[in-house]
Amino acid sequence: MAVEVLGLLADRTRLALLRRLGEGEADVTTLTESCDATRTSVSQHLARLRLAGLVTTRKEGRRVIYGLRHGHLRRLVDEAFNVADHQIGHLPPHD
């Protein structure tokens, strides 16, 4: 299961979506605006995340609102970005 979760995080769009959802619930329009992807792509990625049980959905009128299922996922995404920031900070200088 851990491999599956990490595999889902290994996609730039899904990682951006999960990072944004870590800030709070959002609809597809808001999520599309927050990451550099088309609405169709965002919808497909959200469907994969929902089927994997990583995001929840609820209806608000005609809109579908997405949220993270677990706070653990938000921490995992935050740590992935912390590791990346740490790695970038330790890159050797370019000549």
C-alpha positions as CSV (number, residue, x, y, z in Angstrom):
1,M,0.0,0.0,0.0
2,A,2.9,2.4,0.8
3,V,4.3,1.8,-2.7
4,E,0.9,2.6,-4.2
5,V,0.6,5.9,-2.2
6,L,4.1,6.9,-3.1
7,G,3.5,6.1,-6.7
8,L,0.5,8.4,-6.8
9,L,2.6,11.1,-5.3
10,A,5.3,10.6,-8.0
11,D,3.2,12.7,-10.5
12,R,3.7,16.5,-10.6
13,T,0.0,17.3,-11.0
14,R,-1.2,14.9,-8.3
15,L,1.4,16.2,-5.9
16,A,0.3,19.8,-6.7
17,L,-3.3,18.8,-6.1
18,L,-2.6,17.1,-2.8
19,R,-0.5,20.1,-1.7
20,R,-3.3,22.5,-2.5
21,L,-5.9,20.2,-0.8
22,G,-3.6,20.2,2.3
23,E,-4.5,23.9,2.6
24,G,-8.3,23.0,2.7
25,E,-11.1,21.7,0.6
26,A,-11.6,22.9,-3.0
27,D,-13.6,22.4,-6.1
28,V,-12.3,21.4,-9.5
29,T,-12.3,25.0,-10.7
30,T,-10.2,26.2,-7.8
31,L,-7.8,23.2,-8.1
32,T,-7.4,23.8,-11.8
33,E,-6.4,27.4,-11.2
34,S,-3.9,26.4,-8.5
35,C,-1.9,23.9,-10.6
36,D,-0.6,24.1,-14.2
37,A,-2.9,21.6,-15.8
38,T,-6.2,21.5,-17.8
39,R,-9.5,20.9,-16.1
40,T,-9.8,17.5,-17.8
41,S,-6.4,16.5,-16.5
42,V,-7.2,17.7,-13.0
43,S,-10.5,15.8,-13.1
44,Q,-8.7,12.6,-14.2
45,H,-6.1,12.9,-11.5
46,L,-8.7,13.6,-8.8
47,A,-10.6,10.5,-9.9
48,R,-7.4,8.4,-9.4
49,L,-6.8,9.9,-6.0
50,R,-10.4,9.3,-5.0
51,L,-10.3,5.7,-6.2
52,A,-7.1,5.2,-4.2
53,G,-9.0,6.5,-1.1
54,L,-6.7,9.5,-0.7
55,V,-9.3,12.3,-1.3
56,T,-12.9,12.6,-0.2
57,T,-15.8,14.3,-2.1
58,R,-18.9,15.9,-1.0
59,K,-21.6,17.8,-2.9
60,E,-22.3,21.5,-2.3
61,G,-25.2,22.3,-4.6
62,R,-23.9,21.3,-8.1
63,R,-20.3,21.5,-7.2
64,V,-18.1,18.6,-6.0
65,I,-15.8,19.6,-3.1
66,Y,-12.6,17.6,-2.7
67,G,-10.6,17.2,0.5
68,L,-7.8,15.1,1.9
69,R,-9.0,11.9,3.6
70,H,-6.1,11.9,6.1
71,G,-4.0,14.5,7.8
72,H,-1.1,12.0,7.5
73,L,-1.2,12.6,3.7
74,R,-0.8,16.3,4.2
75,R,2.3,15.7,6.4
76,L,3.7,13.2,3.8
77,V,3.3,15.8,1.0
78,D,4.8,18.5,3.2
79,E,7.8,16.3,4.0
80,A,8.3,15.4,0.4
81,F,8.6,19.2,-0.3
82,N,10.9,19.6,2.7
83,V,13.2,16.9,1.4
84,A,13.2,18.5,-2.1
85,D,14.0,21.9,-0.6
86,H,16.8,20.4,1.5
87,Q,18.3,18.6,-1.6
88,I,18.1,21.8,-3.7
89,G,19.8,23.7,-0.9
90,H,22.7,21.2,-1.0
91,L,23.3,21.1,-4.7
92,P,26.9,21.8,-5.8
93,P,27.4,25.1,-7.6
94,H,27.3,25.2,-11.4
95,D,30.4,26.2,-13.3
